Amino acid sequence: MTGKHTERLEAKVRNIKLYGSSFHCLKPRSWISDEVIDAYLSCVVEKADGKVQAISSVVSTVVLSGRAPQMKVKSELLQNDISLLHYHTPDHWVLAIALMRKKELLIIDPLCDEMIYERTCLRNWRNFIKQLTRKSSSDWNSKIVQHPRQSDGHSCGSLILKKAWRTTAYTAALSTVKRKVRIARWSSVILARGGHICPAFQKEPVKTT
């Protein structure tokens, strides 16, 4: 691919532009670039019933490295249940998953060196939350997620994407289960009162075991 082609706009995912050079990272043994990770996660979170958001790699890195006071951020970042932050360290990707309701920050390093980042990420995330909410954030805690160790020097990006995808898939499934449980409860109440179940409810029967 020539230099002219590498700078040509090839695709646009939401507001994320992907150029010819962006797709070089999809070759075997290549390091995934930030714009490709951003584009992938922006597609993945759409399947999560609006409960998960992916913060861009630039903002995530600024926040978790402690440089958030240097930029303007919007409070809308805190509106969902889960925030995915893919943190770019020198030549490496680390994933942090913020569980907003539990106030817990999960740290995932493909090389299993989470202890290196845990304290710093938690401190900077607390400062970020405090900056946005103007309230104490000392009730936030961190947790290291157990996982297989990265076995090469280039797959960290794909591994954090896989973990982020599993998080969104689980959230979407959980949301569906909760919805079906609510429908079952409503149906039970209606039947107990001698009424009839709405046809819209009957389209989603709840299986019992």
Solvent accessible surface area in square Angstrom, and as a share of the most:
residue,aa,sasa,rsa
1,M,144,0.64
2,T,82,0.47
3,G,53,0.51
4,K,174,0.74
5,H,74,0.33
6,T,19,0.11
7,E,122,0.55
8,R,130,0.48
9,L,87,0.43
10,E,74,0.33
11,A,38,0.29
12,K,121,0.51
13,V,35,0.20
14,R,145,0.53
15,N,124,0.64
16,I,32,0.16
17,K,98,0.42
18,L,13,0.06
19,Y,80,0.30
20,G,1,0.01
21,S,49,0.31
22,S,2,0.01
23,F,76,0.32
24,H,65,0.29
25,C,14,0.08
26,L,105,0.52
27,K,121,0.51
28,P,123,0.78
29,R,205,0.75
30,S,32,0.21
31,W,87,0.30
32,I,20,0.10
33,S,26,0.17
34,D,55,0.29
35,E,47,0.21
36,V,17,0.10
37,I,0,0.00
38,D,21,0.11
39,A,6,0.05
40,Y,86,0.33
41,L,1,0.01
42,S,10,0.06
43,C,64,0.38
44,V,14,0.08
45,V,12,0.07
46,E,104,0.47
47,K,160,0.68
48,A,0,0.00
49,D,87,0.45
50,G,52,0.50
51,K,78,0.33
52,V,6,0.04
53,Q,25,0.11
54,A,34,0.26
55,I,6,0.03
56,S,44,0.29
57,S,3,0.02
58,V,97,0.56
59,V,41,0.23
60,S,0,0.00
61,T,21,0.12
62,V,22,0.13
63,V,0,0.00
64,L,1,0.00
65,S,38,0.24
66,G,36,0.35
67,R,101,0.37
68,A,4,0.03
69,P,104,0.65
70,Q,146,0.65
71,M,48,0.22
72,K,202,0.86
73,V,32,0.18
74,K,148,0.63
75,S,69,0.44
76,E,92,0.41
77,L,38,0.19
78,L,37,0.19
79,Q,136,0.61
80,N,39,0.20
81,D,35,0.18
82,I,21,0.11
83,S,0,0.00
84,L,0,0.00
85,L,0,0.00
86,H,1,0.00
87,Y,25,0.09
88,H,75,0.34
89,T,10,0.06
90,P,125,0.79
91,D,130,0.67
92,H,16,0.07
93,W,1,0.00
94,V,1,0.01
95,L,1,0.00
96,A,1,0.01
97,I,3,0.02
98,A,0,0.00
99,L,31,0.15
100,M,27,0.12
101,R,184,0.67
102,K,139,0.59
103,K,82,0.35
104,E,33,0.15
105,L,0,0.00
106,L,26,0.13
107,I,0,0.00
108,I,6,0.03
109,D,1,0.00
110,P,3,0.02
111,L,51,0.25
112,C,54,0.32
113,D,56,0.29
114,E,8,0.04
115,M,150,0.67
116,I,119,0.60
117,Y,37,0.14
118,E,34,0.15
119,R,196,0.72
120,T,49,0.29
121,C,1,0.01
122,L,23,0.11
123,R,124,0.45
124,N,11,0.06
125,W,1,0.00
126,R,70,0.26
127,N,83,0.43
128,F,1,0.00
129,I,12,0.06
130,K,113,0.48
131,Q,52,0.23
132,L,29,0.15
133,T,51,0.29
134,R,202,0.74
135,K,144,0.61
136,S,84,0.54
137,S,7,0.05
138,S,81,0.52
139,D,74,0.38
140,W,7,0.02
141,N,86,0.44
142,S,28,0.18
143,K,107,0.45
144,I,45,0.23
145,V,28,0.16
146,Q,156,0.69
147,H,41,0.18
148,P,120,0.75
149,R,151,0.55
150,Q,7,0.03
151,S,113,0.73
152,D,57,0.29
153,G,72,0.69
154,H,55,0.25
155,S,22,0.14
156,C,2,0.01
157,G,0,0.00
158,S,52,0.34
159,L,64,0.32
160,I,2,0.01
161,L,14,0.07
162,K,106,0.45
163,K,53,0.22
164,A,1,0.00
165,W,127,0.44
166,R,126,0.46
167,T,22,0.13
168,T,2,0.01
169,A,41,0.32
170,Y,145,0.55
171,T,15,0.09
172,A,25,0.19
173,A,57,0.44
174,L,69,0.34
175,S,24,0.16
176,T,66,0.38
177,V,85,0.49
178,K,102,0.43
179,R,114,0.41
180,K,68,0.29
181,V,55,0.32
182,R,111,0.41
183,I,10,0.05
184,A,35,0.27
185,R,160,0.58
186,W,126,0.44
187,S,14,0.09
188,S,68,0.44
189,V,72,0.42
190,I,55,0.28
191,L,99,0.49
192,A,91,0.71
193,R,203,0.74
194,G,65,0.63
195,G,29,0.28
196,H,167,0.75
197,I,42,0.21
198,C,59,0.35
199,P,95,0.59
200,A,61,0.47
201,F,48,0.20
202,Q,114,0.51
203,K,162,0.68
204,E,51,0.23
205,P,96,0.60
206,V,59,0.34
207,K,189,0.80
208,T,124,0.72
209,T,186,1.08
